[in-house]
Each structure stands twice: as C-alpha cells, then as structure tokens.
C-alpha cells in the first residue's frame, strides 16, 4: 500500500458516502484557505496533508516545512481551489497535522533534555502507536529528531520477558542469531547479571528494562569489564520521565526508548480558515 493510499483511507473514513454538508450547501466556487498553528512547537504532517489536498485537485503553498519550529499564529500552509473540496479534506488533514506535530514536539523537547546531559545518547520510539497510524507516528518521531526503532515485528528480533518465560535467555539469543545474520537481535533484561549474559551470548542490542540508574551503570560496567561494551548497543526503557531522564542519559548507554512519545499524545492545536474570514491571518 502506498503512502497516498493509506492517507486516502483516513479521508474515506470521514466521508464514506460523501461530504453531504459541503456538497449540498457550498457553491461551486474557488477560494483560498490557510492553515495556522495555534501552539508552540515543531510542525509536522504538512507533507501528508499536501498529498491529500493535491489528490483532490487543490493547490498547496508551504510557508513552513515539516520539522520547523512554530509559534501561535504562524501561517504554515495555504490551500487554494474548489471550496467544497477544501472543506471536505479539512478535518482529516488537521487531525494528521495535529497528531504528528504533537509527537514531533514532544520528541524534540525530550531529545533536547537528553542532549543537554549527554549528546551521544539518542531517543527512540517504540511500537506503542495507535493502530493504523504507525507510519505517521514513527515519521513524526523522526521529524522531531528521534529514532523510529523497529517499525514492525518483522524488522528484527526483540526478545522480551514473555518470550523468556517460554525459552531460556541464552537459548533464545542463540536461536535468533542462527536464524539470520542480517537481522539484529535485541533482548530485554531486568538485571545486570542477565545483561552480561546477553552480551556474552552475542546479543546485538541489550534493552535494560525498568532498571534504576544505579543498575544501568552496573550493567554497563560489567559488560565493559568483560571487554564486550563495544560489541553491543545499550538501550534503556521503562519508567522514563522528563524528571528522571537526565539521570539515565549520563550513564554509559546509547539509546533511551520511550513509549510515551507516541502512546500519550496531547493535542497540538491547528486550524484551517477560509482566507478573508474573521479568523484569517491574511485578512487585510
């Protein structure tokens, strides 16, 4: 499925039998509308919205690009063409921009906190995304300066606690490594001793899950003392908050993954206004 086909599914969801309001009461005239940020942060979703508008035969002019910082009142895009079609796509496009901008903004702010403590540590998303919206959610994380992590279960091995209840740690890693030399093997551990075992068994990435900063430091030291630190990527996840993230970032780790980047999304307010109306930023 192409990106446009996926986006059209969102539009079809909003108008399964057409946009009866616009079709019945809006005259067949052309107009221009503007999309305005009503919040401070990082704008995202403009490319996807432009694809939808363009598919409907509308013309788009960008005043901002995805990843740009914006302030309340900033004009980010104008759309011109058939008035009814603009209104038909309005809510779908605003929803996309709002959600993606919220995620990009949270990602940028979180990444900034981490960089201030340790510029060598990256932040990453997880698979805790809204069903059907993973592409948008992951792209928004990248727009905000984060790493998308795995896109799906097919991308690489991630051996988690429930897997380890059914298969011992060493055996699980050996099976994964034997399956493919081209797929990364990541394993989730909750104890420093298990982190060392994972490194000794050949895991490519070790996820230190729900550990205290002290245990993260101990895990890294044990792996380093064994001469294996350069062989593995150390990832920290679980219980990470804006209040404690810097205490993890200063540890000898590579990645901090945070589900809240995508599973807890606050509204980023944007609006679409017909040019010349009372709310228009372009009204003269």
Backbone bond lengths (Angstrom), bond angles and torsions (degrees), N, CA, C in turn:
res aa  C-N    CA-C-N  psi(-1)  N-CA   C-N-CA  omega(-1)  CA-C   N-CA-C  phi
1 X - - - 1.458 - - 1.528 109.58 -
2 X 1.330 116.50 129.34 1.453 120.25 179.57 1.528 110.70 -75.88
3 X 1.334 115.06 166.21 1.461 119.94 177.60 1.527 110.68 -58.78
4 X 1.344 116.70 -44.56 1.463 120.23 -178.82 1.522 111.38 -63.40
5 X 1.327 117.10 -41.12 1.470 119.69 178.88 1.524 111.00 -60.53
6 X 1.334 116.54 -40.48 1.464 120.19 178.25 1.520 110.46 -64.33
7 X 1.319 116.66 -43.22 1.463 120.39 179.60 1.523 111.42 -64.61
8 X 1.325 116.22 -37.01 1.467 119.47 179.47 1.523 111.44 -66.95
9 X 1.332 116.77 -27.33 1.466 119.36 174.15 1.527 110.39 -61.69
10 X 1.323 116.75 -40.07 1.463 119.91 178.36 1.527 110.80 -64.58
11 X 1.327 116.26 -40.31 1.465 119.83 178.88 1.522 110.70 -67.19
12 X 1.331 116.69 -41.91 1.472 120.47 179.21 1.526 111.22 -62.60
13 X 1.324 116.58 -34.37 1.461 120.39 177.76 1.525 111.08 -60.38
14 X 1.330 115.78 -33.57 1.462 120.64 -177.14 1.527 112.99 -85.51
15 X 1.333 117.00 -15.73 1.468 119.31 -178.05 1.532 110.75 -145.06
16 X 1.346 117.08 62.84 1.469 119.79 -176.81 1.522 113.18 -60.09
17 X 1.310 117.05 -29.66 1.469 120.98 178.84 1.527 110.67 -126.67
18 X 1.332 115.55 30.63 1.448 120.66 178.53 1.518 112.81 95.19
19 X 1.327 115.06 169.00 1.467 122.65 176.09 1.522 106.94 -97.36
20 X 1.322 116.68 88.75 1.466 119.72 -170.06 1.526 111.98 -65.40
21 X 1.321 118.09 -32.25 1.467 119.88 -179.60 1.524 110.91 -65.39
22 X 1.328 116.83 -53.06 1.462 120.01 -178.96 1.521 111.81 -65.70
23 X 1.336 116.30 -38.92 1.462 119.70 -177.52 1.522 112.41 -66.62
24 X 1.326 117.13 -33.06 1.463 120.41 -175.01 1.526 112.46 -88.34
25 X 1.336 117.92 -41.13 1.469 117.97 -170.08 1.528 114.85 -106.10
26 X 1.349 118.74 -15.68 1.458 119.96 -177.17 1.523 109.62 -91.30
27 X 1.336 118.89 125.62 1.464 120.88 178.19 1.525 110.97 -67.10
28 X 1.315 115.95 159.48 1.464 121.96 -178.58 1.530 108.97 -79.93
29 X 1.332 114.89 78.10 1.466 120.64 -178.31 1.522 109.40 -131.62
30 X 1.312 114.83 159.98 1.455 120.61 175.49 1.524 110.05 -95.45
31 X 1.321 114.94 150.07 1.461 120.14 178.02 1.516 108.81 -152.72
32 X 1.305 115.66 179.33 1.465 121.01 175.34 1.519 108.89 -128.10
33 X 1.318 115.24 138.93 1.462 121.16 178.50 1.516 108.78 -126.02
34 X 1.302 115.55 160.29 1.453 121.42 179.54 1.522 109.35 -126.90
35 X 1.309 114.95 146.30 1.461 120.68 173.88 1.522 107.31 -108.67
36 X 1.330 114.92 125.17 1.458 121.86 -172.21 1.525 109.85 -121.03
37 X 1.325 115.57 134.08 1.463 120.18 172.04 1.516 109.12 -75.26
38 X 1.327 115.75 137.26 1.464 120.85 175.57 1.526 110.81 -116.32
39 X 1.332 114.96 14.87 1.465 120.26 -178.70 1.519 109.50 -140.55
40 X 1.314 115.35 165.62 1.464 121.92 175.45 1.519 109.01 -97.78
41 X 1.327 116.07 133.48 1.455 118.17 178.55 1.509 112.18 161.56
42 X 1.333 115.10 -150.41 1.461 123.14 -179.40 1.523 108.33 -109.24
43 X 1.314 116.92 123.86 1.463 120.39 -178.90 1.530 109.72 -82.48
44 X 1.317 115.98 142.82 1.468 121.73 179.47 1.523 108.24 -153.47
45 X 1.324 116.25 163.02 1.458 121.04 178.95 1.515 114.34 88.97
46 X 1.328 117.52 3.03 1.467 119.71 -179.58 1.527 111.34 -68.97
47 X 1.317 116.90 -39.88 1.466 119.77 179.25 1.527 110.85 -60.99
48 X 1.329 116.39 -46.09 1.468 120.05 -179.18 1.528 110.77 -64.20
49 X 1.314 117.16 -41.90 1.463 120.39 179.19 1.522 111.04 -64.01
50 X 1.331 116.51 -38.96 1.462 119.37 179.84 1.524 111.55 -65.07
51 X 1.325 116.90 -32.90 1.466 119.87 176.68 1.521 111.04 -64.19
52 X 1.330 116.54 -42.67 1.464 119.77 178.50 1.521 111.49 -66.71
53 X 1.310 116.57 -47.17 1.466 119.39 178.28 1.532 110.37 -59.52
54 X 1.322 116.35 -44.08 1.458 120.46 -179.67 1.512 112.77 -62.96
55 X 1.330 116.65 -37.73 1.462 120.51 178.38 1.526 111.31 -61.19
56 X 1.318 116.76 -29.39 1.463 121.59 179.40 1.527 112.02 -88.73
57 X 1.323 116.85 8.95 1.457 120.48 177.16 1.512 114.50 82.24
58 X 1.312 117.25 17.92 1.460 121.81 -178.22 1.529 110.55 -96.78
59 X 1.301 115.71 154.61 1.463 121.76 -179.79 1.525 110.17 -102.40
60 X 1.316 115.51 135.88 1.465 121.49 -176.52 1.524 109.70 -118.67
61 X 1.315 115.83 139.38 1.467 121.66 172.72 1.523 107.70 -126.79
62 X 1.325 115.69 124.12 1.462 120.48 -178.51 1.525 110.84 -87.80
63 X 1.312 116.37 131.02 1.463 122.23 170.26 1.524 110.85 -103.12
64 X 1.319 115.67 -21.11 1.458 123.67 173.81 1.517 107.40 -133.99
65 X 1.315 116.15 162.98 1.458 120.39 174.91 1.521 109.12 -121.43
66 X 1.327 116.00 158.84 1.458 120.32 179.03 1.529 110.02 -53.69
67 X 1.331 115.35 132.03 1.456 120.83 -179.29 1.510 114.35 97.90
68 X 1.348 116.84 -9.20 1.463 119.58 178.73 1.529 110.92 -76.18
69 X 1.328 117.74 145.26 1.471 120.00 171.59 1.523 109.72 -74.68
70 X 1.323 116.98 143.05 1.463 121.60 179.20 1.524 109.72 -133.97
71 X 1.328 114.11 159.50 1.455 122.92 176.64 1.525 108.60 -121.01
72 X 1.334 118.32 161.45 1.462 120.00 175.37 1.529 110.69 -56.41
73 X 1.333 115.72 132.46 1.455 121.04 -179.57 1.509 114.48 95.17
74 X 1.336 117.63 -10.07 1.465 119.78 179.74 1.524 111.11 -68.90
75 X 1.314 115.70 134.30 1.459 122.06 174.54 1.523 107.88 -84.08
76 X 1.332 117.38 123.85 1.463 119.69 -175.22 1.523 113.17 -108.42
77 X 1.345 117.31 -24.82 1.456 119.99 -176.28 1.522 109.43 -162.37
78 X 1.339 116.81 145.89 1.457 120.21 168.69 1.521 108.63 -117.76
79 X 1.317 114.94 150.26 1.464 122.22 -179.59 1.524 107.44 -130.59
80 X 1.316 117.10 129.97 1.459 120.16 -179.98 1.522 110.40 -130.54
81 X 1.328 114.70 151.05 1.456 121.25 -179.50 1.512 110.49 139.13
82 X 1.320 115.65 -154.44 1.459 121.33 -177.07 1.529 111.40 -58.14
83 X 1.329 116.13 125.97 1.465 121.12 -174.56 1.521 112.15 -61.77
84 X 1.324 116.48 -42.93 1.458 119.90 -178.98 1.513 112.49 -62.55
85 X 1.344 116.95 -39.56 1.461 120.23 -179.47 1.532 111.35 -69.26
86 X 1.316 116.03 -35.05 1.469 118.69 176.00 1.523 110.29 -60.22
87 X 1.330 116.07 -45.78 1.464 119.86 -178.27 1.525 111.75 -70.43
88 X 1.328 116.81 -30.26 1.463 120.19 177.61 1.531 111.03 -63.37
89 X 1.321 116.51 -41.12 1.471 120.60 -176.98 1.522 112.90 -88.34
90 X 1.326 116.81 -7.35 1.466 121.16 -171.95 1.526 113.33 -52.54
91 X 1.318 117.80 -59.40 1.458 120.37 -171.69 1.522 111.85 -67.48
92 X 1.329 117.46 -40.03 1.463 119.29 179.26 1.524 110.34 -60.85
93 X 1.320 116.65 -45.76 1.466 120.12 -178.87 1.526 111.65 -67.50
94 X 1.319 117.24 -40.72 1.464 119.33 178.69 1.523 111.46 -65.22
95 X 1.327 116.68 -37.63 1.467 119.63 177.31 1.528 111.09 -61.75
96 X 1.336 115.61 -42.25 1.463 120.25 179.59 1.527 110.35 -63.75
97 X 1.328 115.99 -48.91 1.466 120.01 -178.97 1.528 110.79 -62.86
98 X 1.329 116.59 -42.88 1.462 120.76 -177.90 1.521 111.34 -61.90
99 X 1.328 116.82 -49.62 1.467 119.87 -177.15 1.531 111.11 -66.81
100 X 1.325 116.21 -47.03 1.460 118.69 -177.17 1.529 111.39 -66.46
101 X 1.323 117.16 -36.95 1.465 119.85 178.54 1.524 111.22 -67.76
102 X 1.328 116.65 -37.26 1.466 119.97 177.50 1.523 110.80 -62.26
103 X 1.324 116.42 -44.21 1.466 120.65 -179.96 1.525 110.69 -67.95
104 X 1.327 116.84 -44.49 1.467 120.33 179.48 1.524 110.97 -61.74
105 X 1.328 116.61 -39.30 1.463 120.80 -179.81 1.524 111.20 -66.81
106 X 1.330 116.66 -46.22 1.468 119.55 178.42 1.530 110.70 -62.40
107 X 1.330 115.92 -40.26 1.463 119.73 179.42 1.522 111.16 -63.20
108 X 1.324 116.63 -45.86 1.469 120.30 -178.56 1.518 111.05 -62.69
109 X 1.314 117.00 -41.75 1.466 120.15 -178.93 1.522 111.11 -68.13
110 X 1.336 115.80 -38.81 1.464 119.42 178.36 1.521 110.76 -68.26
111 X 1.334 116.25 -43.04 1.464 120.58 178.87 1.520 111.05 -62.09
112 X 1.315 116.62 -35.46 1.464 120.51 178.84 1.529 111.17 -64.79
113 X 1.337 116.29 -41.24 1.462 120.18 176.50 1.527 111.06 -60.13
114 X 1.330 115.16 -43.62 1.463 120.02 -177.84 1.526 110.77 -67.68
115 X 1.331 116.40 -44.51 1.475 119.85 -179.42 1.522 112.00 -60.60
116 X 1.324 116.16 -34.91 1.466 119.00 -179.58 1.526 111.54 -66.10
117 X 1.333 115.75 -26.27 1.465 120.17 179.64 1.521 112.10 -93.26
118 X 1.339 116.15 -37.11 1.460 120.73 -177.01 1.529 109.07 -159.97
119 X 1.322 118.01 102.64 1.469 120.81 -176.71 1.518 114.18 -67.18
120 X 1.321 118.05 -9.49 1.466 121.23 -179.12 1.523 113.37 -89.63
121 X 1.324 117.34 -6.21 1.467 120.99 -178.15 1.526 109.78 -99.67
122 X 1.333 115.46 133.36 1.463 121.12 177.13 1.523 109.51 -104.51
123 X 1.331 115.36 155.60 1.458 119.22 171.87 1.520 108.73 -105.41
124 X 1.323 115.37 152.18 1.460 120.63 -176.71 1.515 110.08 -139.41
125 X 1.317 114.67 156.35 1.459 121.50 175.10 1.523 109.29 -84.61
126 X 1.316 115.96 -176.88 1.461 122.65 174.20 1.531 107.47 -130.31
127 X 1.330 116.39 -169.15 1.465 119.83 175.35 1.526 111.63 -90.86
128 X 1.314 117.62 14.45 1.468 121.31 177.47 1.528 109.09 -83.31
129 X 1.326 113.95 69.42 1.457 121.96 -178.59 1.524 109.42 -115.34
130 X 1.330 116.48 163.17 1.465 120.06 177.06 1.525 109.07 -70.46
131 X 1.343 118.28 134.01 1.466 120.64 178.85 1.528 111.07 -53.00
132 X 1.323 115.61 131.03 1.453 120.65 179.47 1.515 114.55 86.06
133 X 1.335 117.05 -9.91 1.466 120.38 -176.41 1.528 112.70 -115.51
134 X 1.316 117.81 13.02 1.466 119.24 -173.17 1.522 112.46 -59.76
135 X 1.334 116.30 -42.89 1.469 118.22 -179.31 1.527 110.39 -57.68
136 X 1.338 116.63 -47.82 1.461 120.62 -178.86 1.528 110.98 -64.40
137 X 1.329 116.50 -44.54 1.462 120.63 -177.84 1.528 111.47 -62.77
138 X 1.328 116.00 -45.68 1.467 119.70 -178.40 1.529 111.17 -67.64
139 X 1.339 115.98 -40.19 1.464 118.40 179.08 1.522 110.48 -63.95
140 X 1.321 116.69 -37.74 1.464 120.39 179.18 1.522 110.91 -63.30
141 X 1.323 117.28 -38.06 1.468 120.83 176.65 1.528 109.88 -61.09
142 X 1.320 116.52 -45.42 1.469 120.53 178.80 1.531 110.34 -62.69
143 X 1.332 116.55 -41.27 1.466 120.64 178.38 1.526 111.10 -59.51
144 X 1.326 116.12 -34.93 1.459 120.72 179.22 1.515 114.37 -82.98
145 X 1.336 116.86 0.81 1.460 119.97 176.80 1.511 115.04 97.97
146 X 1.343 117.25 14.74 1.456 120.95 178.87 1.515 112.28 -103.26
147 X 1.317 115.08 179.26 1.461 122.70 178.51 1.522 108.39 -103.60
148 X 1.333 118.90 137.91 1.468 119.65 -177.46 1.520 114.52 -73.14
149 X 1.346 118.42 -19.57 1.468 122.16 -174.53 1.534 108.83 63.78
150 X 1.331 118.28 -157.57 1.474 120.08 179.60 1.520 110.42 -67.37
151 X 1.314 116.15 136.89 1.458 119.34 175.21 1.521 110.72 -82.99
152 X 1.331 116.27 -31.37 1.464 119.59 -177.42 1.520 110.07 -153.56
153 X 1.323 115.60 174.43 1.464 121.67 177.76 1.522 112.16 -65.33
154 X 1.324 117.24 -17.48 1.463 121.45 -177.22 1.523 113.02 -85.37
155 X 1.321 117.51 -12.14 1.462 120.48 -171.11 1.520 114.21 -77.12
156 X 1.303 116.89 -29.51 1.454 120.13 -178.31 1.516 109.83 -176.07
157 X 1.319 115.81 167.72 1.467 120.44 179.27 1.529 109.99 -80.70
158 X 1.308 115.95 131.39 1.462 121.35 168.97 1.521 106.77 -132.93
159 X 1.324 115.37 100.22 1.459 122.66 -175.79 1.521 107.99 -86.51
160 X 1.332 116.14 112.69 1.461 121.29 -174.11 1.528 111.05 -107.05
161 X 1.336 114.92 -178.62 1.461 120.05 -173.91 1.522 113.03 -58.60
162 X 1.329 117.79 -40.16 1.463 119.61 -179.76 1.520 112.37 -68.82
163 X 1.343 116.84 -32.73 1.466 118.91 173.53 1.529 109.93 -62.65
164 X 1.337 115.43 -40.62 1.461 119.86 -175.35 1.523 112.72 -74.69
165 X 1.319 117.48 -15.03 1.463 120.04 171.47 1.523 110.95 -73.54
166 X 1.326 115.89 -19.74 1.462 121.27 -176.97 1.523 112.95 -109.74
167 X 1.325 116.68 -12.50 1.465 120.66 -179.94 1.522 108.28 -151.60
168 X 1.333 119.37 128.12 1.468 121.75 -178.01 1.529 112.40 -59.01
169 X 1.325 115.60 154.17 1.456 122.31 -173.45 1.528 112.95 -54.11
170 X 1.322 117.29 -55.95 1.463 120.05 -177.35 1.521 111.43 -60.67
171 X 1.321 116.10 -45.04 1.467 120.53 -178.63 1.527 110.94 -61.93
172 X 1.314 116.48 -40.80 1.465 120.28 -179.41 1.526 110.84 -62.55
173 X 1.325 117.06 -44.57 1.465 120.52 180.00 1.519 110.96 -65.25
174 X 1.323 116.55 -43.84 1.471 120.71 -179.51 1.524 110.60 -61.69
175 X 1.321 117.50 -42.90 1.469 120.83 178.50 1.526 111.29 -62.12
176 X 1.322 115.77 -43.50 1.466 119.52 -178.99 1.527 110.97 -65.03
177 X 1.333 117.03 -44.60 1.461 120.69 -179.10 1.526 111.47 -65.27
178 X 1.314 116.37 -34.33 1.460 120.75 -179.91 1.524 111.36 -70.32
179 X 1.331 116.43 -30.97 1.470 120.67 -176.45 1.515 111.37 -63.74
180 X 1.321 117.94 -44.77 1.460 120.37 -175.93 1.515 110.51 -158.08
181 X 1.337 114.85 134.70 1.459 119.92 175.38 1.522 111.49 -83.91
182 X 1.324 116.23 -6.67 1.468 120.53 -174.99 1.524 112.91 -104.05
183 X 1.325 117.30 -2.88 1.459 121.46 177.32 1.525 109.00 -108.97
184 X 1.321 116.31 129.53 1.455 119.88 177.72 1.529 110.50 -67.84
185 X 1.314 115.43 144.08 1.460 121.50 177.44 1.521 108.93 -111.44
186 X 1.322 115.52 115.40 1.457 122.08 177.80 1.516 108.59 -114.43
187 X 1.319 116.05 141.17 1.458 120.10 179.86 1.523 109.16 -131.86
188 X 1.319 114.90 139.08 1.463 122.16 179.67 1.523 109.43 -94.90
189 X 1.322 116.50 127.51 1.467 121.05 178.22 1.524 109.18 -131.39
190 X 1.324 114.86 156.61 1.466 120.31 -178.41 1.522 112.71 -119.11
191 X 1.344 116.90 -1.11 1.463 121.12 -178.80 1.526 109.77 -132.78
192 X 1.331 117.97 144.23 1.465 120.69 177.73 1.528 113.32 -56.65
193 X 1.325 117.73 -38.00 1.467 120.09 179.45 1.524 111.14 -60.97
194 X 1.337 116.53 -40.36 1.465 120.03 179.21 1.528 111.17 -70.35
195 X 1.323 116.76 -31.33 1.463 119.91 176.24 1.525 110.11 -62.14
196 X 1.324 116.59 -42.14 1.462 120.52 178.51 1.524 110.82 -65.65
197 X 1.322 116.91 -42.89 1.470 120.40 178.17 1.525 110.17 -59.87
198 X 1.320 116.70 -42.66 1.463 120.60 179.96 1.526 110.79 -61.86
199 X 1.329 116.65 -42.35 1.463 120.29 178.97 1.524 110.83 -65.38
200 X 1.329 116.87 -42.64 1.467 121.16 -179.69 1.522 111.80 -65.64
201 X 1.333 117.02 -28.39 1.468 120.98 -176.80 1.524 111.79 -87.53
202 X 1.325 118.05 -9.43 1.461 120.15 173.52 1.507 116.49 106.94
203 X 1.325 118.10 15.51 1.467 119.28 176.44 1.527 109.54 -61.41
204 X 1.333 115.65 141.43 1.462 120.09 178.41 1.530 111.61 -81.71
205 X 1.331 115.23 -37.00 1.461 121.60 -178.15 1.524 107.75 -132.16
206 X 1.307 116.87 133.79 1.462 121.08 178.08 1.519 108.01 -117.65
207 X 1.323 115.12 119.45 1.459 121.73 -179.58 1.520 108.66 -94.96
208 X 1.311 116.13 112.72 1.467 121.99 178.87 1.519 107.21 -87.27
209 X 1.323 115.50 101.83 1.463 120.92 -168.80 1.524 112.12 -98.14
210 X 1.325 115.78 127.09 1.467 121.99 175.86 1.527 113.14 55.30
211 X 1.301 116.65 32.58 1.463 120.74 175.80 1.524 110.02 -90.02
212 X 1.310 116.17 152.83 1.459 121.03 170.78 1.532 108.42 -73.55
213 X 1.323 118.38 160.02 1.469 119.15 174.79 1.527 112.32 -55.52
214 X 1.319 116.64 -34.89 1.471 120.10 179.58 1.524 111.15 -63.86
215 X 1.335 116.86 -41.59 1.465 120.05 178.92 1.528 111.57 -72.01
216 X 1.317 116.68 -31.40 1.467 119.96 175.12 1.526 109.48 -63.49
217 X 1.320 116.76 -45.44 1.467 121.18 178.11 1.522 110.59 -60.98
218 X 1.339 116.70 -43.83 1.462 120.76 179.79 1.523 110.74 -63.00
219 X 1.323 117.52 -42.91 1.471 121.40 179.19 1.523 110.53 -59.17
220 X 1.319 115.79 -47.11 1.461 120.32 -179.63 1.525 111.37 -63.35
221 X 1.317 116.74 -41.67 1.468 120.48 -179.91 1.525 111.31 -64.46
222 X 1.337 116.75 -41.29 1.469 120.12 -179.93 1.524 110.65 -64.51
223 X 1.324 116.24 -41.84 1.465 120.13 179.56 1.527 110.30 -68.43
224 X 1.314 116.58 -38.63 1.467 120.88 178.98 1.527 110.99 -66.98
225 X 1.327 116.78 -42.32 1.467 120.82 179.36 1.526 111.53 -63.22
226 X 1.332 115.96 -27.93 1.469 120.05 178.12 1.529 111.90 -83.11
227 X 1.330 116.74 0.13 1.463 120.96 179.33 1.513 113.85 74.53
228 X 1.340 116.89 23.97 1.467 120.52 -173.77 1.526 113.53 -115.10
229 X 1.331 117.09 0.06 1.469 118.51 -173.88 1.522 112.20 -59.81
230 X 1.333 117.96 -39.51 1.461 120.21 -177.03 1.526 112.12 -70.18
231 X 1.331 116.78 -13.05 1.467 120.61 -177.61 1.520 113.28 -88.18
232 X 1.323 117.51 -12.46 1.464 119.30 -172.38 1.525 111.30 -129.29
233 X 1.313 114.03 154.11 1.460 122.06 168.78 1.520 107.07 -98.18
234 X 1.318 116.38 129.45 1.460 120.42 178.60 1.523 109.52 -102.79
235 X 1.317 114.41 123.48 1.465 122.00 -179.19 1.526 109.08 -118.20
236 X 1.306 116.09 138.53 1.465 121.83 177.36 1.517 108.49 -114.12
237 X 1.338 116.26 138.30 1.463 120.44 178.48 1.521 108.89 -154.73
238 X 1.336 114.91 161.47 1.458 120.07 176.17 1.512 112.79 94.82
239 X 1.311 116.00 115.93 1.457 120.62 176.69 1.511 114.78 72.84
240 X 1.327 117.12 19.22 1.459 120.81 -179.68 1.526 109.27 -83.37
241 X 1.316 116.45 128.21 1.461 122.07 179.77 1.532 109.21 -131.33
242 X 1.338 117.40 164.15 1.472 118.70 175.90 1.525 112.65 -57.99
243 X 1.326 116.21 -27.57 1.464 120.33 -177.99 1.530 112.93 -75.18
244 X 1.345 117.47 -30.19 1.469 118.44 -175.66 1.524 114.05 -114.10
245 X 1.333 117.57 -1.39 1.464 119.15 -171.37 1.525 112.60 -63.55
246 X 1.326 117.42 -33.91 1.462 119.44 -179.21 1.525 111.80 -67.75
247 X 1.331 117.28 -30.00 1.467 119.88 178.94 1.523 110.96 -69.72
248 X 1.337 117.37 -23.96 1.463 121.02 173.97 1.525 110.89 -85.65
249 X 1.324 116.26 -37.47 1.464 120.18 -176.15 1.523 112.59 -62.15
250 X 1.328 117.88 -30.78 1.467 120.21 -178.30 1.530 112.19 -76.72
251 X 1.330 117.69 -8.44 1.468 121.00 177.76 1.530 109.86 -74.23
252 X 1.318 115.94 166.97 1.467 121.69 178.19 1.530 108.83 -81.31
253 X 1.338 115.68 76.62 1.461 122.24 -179.37 1.522 108.51 -131.39
254 X 1.332 115.81 174.22 1.461 120.89 -178.11 1.527 113.31 -115.20
255 X 1.331 116.51 -35.07 1.461 121.20 -173.11 1.522 109.93 -139.24
256 X 1.324 116.01 142.63 1.461 122.21 167.01 1.522 106.79 -118.66
257 X 1.328 116.70 118.05 1.467 120.01 179.48 1.525 109.20 -102.92
258 X 1.338 114.73 138.73 1.463 120.58 -170.61 1.526 109.72 -136.27
259 X 1.327 116.72 111.22 1.456 120.76 179.00 1.509 113.01 -64.03
260 X 1.335 116.84 -30.51 1.467 121.04 -176.08 1.518 112.99 -65.70
261 X 1.335 118.21 -15.73 1.461 119.17 176.37 1.518 111.21 -57.68
262 X 1.338 116.23 -33.78 1.467 119.62 -176.46 1.522 114.18 -119.79
263 X 1.338 118.62 -22.42 1.473 116.95 -176.52 1.523 112.86 -89.32
264 X 1.323 117.71 -15.13 1.462 121.19 176.71 1.523 107.61 -125.23
265 X 1.322 115.35 94.93 1.462 120.85 -171.97 1.524 109.73 -113.23
266 X 1.323 116.04 116.79 1.459 120.83 176.05 1.528 109.53 -87.05
267 X 1.313 116.11 149.03 1.458 121.16 -176.61 1.527 111.37 -62.92
268 X 1.330 115.50 132.79 1.461 122.08 169.28 1.519 105.43 -107.56
269 X 1.314 116.87 110.61 1.462 121.34 -168.06 1.529 111.76 -78.03
270 X 1.322 115.46 124.95 1.464 123.02 172.82 1.520 107.80 -136.10
271 X 1.319 116.11 155.58 1.461 119.06 179.62 1.516 110.50 -138.78
272 X 1.328 115.49 156.57 1.458 122.59 173.82 1.518 107.83 -116.67
273 X 1.298 116.22 124.81 1.460 121.47 -178.82 1.520 110.49 -126.91
274 X 1.333 115.80 138.07 1.452 120.26 174.49 1.526 108.40 -67.26
275 X 1.304 116.51 132.88 1.463 120.33 -176.31 1.527 110.44 -62.12
276 X 1.344 114.58 134.98 1.454 120.00 179.85 1.505 113.39 95.68
277 X 1.355 116.98 -12.21 1.456 120.18 177.83 1.518 110.52 -74.55
278 X 1.307 116.46 175.56 1.460 120.69 -175.41 1.528 112.70 -64.53
279 X 1.357 117.25 -25.46 1.460 120.15 -178.01 1.528 112.29 -93.21
280 X 1.318 117.03 -0.18 1.455 120.18 -172.10 1.520 112.71 -69.75
281 X 1.329 115.19 133.98 1.463 120.05 175.10 1.522 110.53 -76.05
282 X 1.334 116.56 -17.51 1.458 121.19 -176.76 1.521 112.54 -98.72
283 X 1.326 117.15 0.23 1.461 119.79 -177.23 1.531 110.48 -62.72
284 X 1.294 115.25 133.80 1.467 120.66 -178.49 1.522 110.16 -108.91
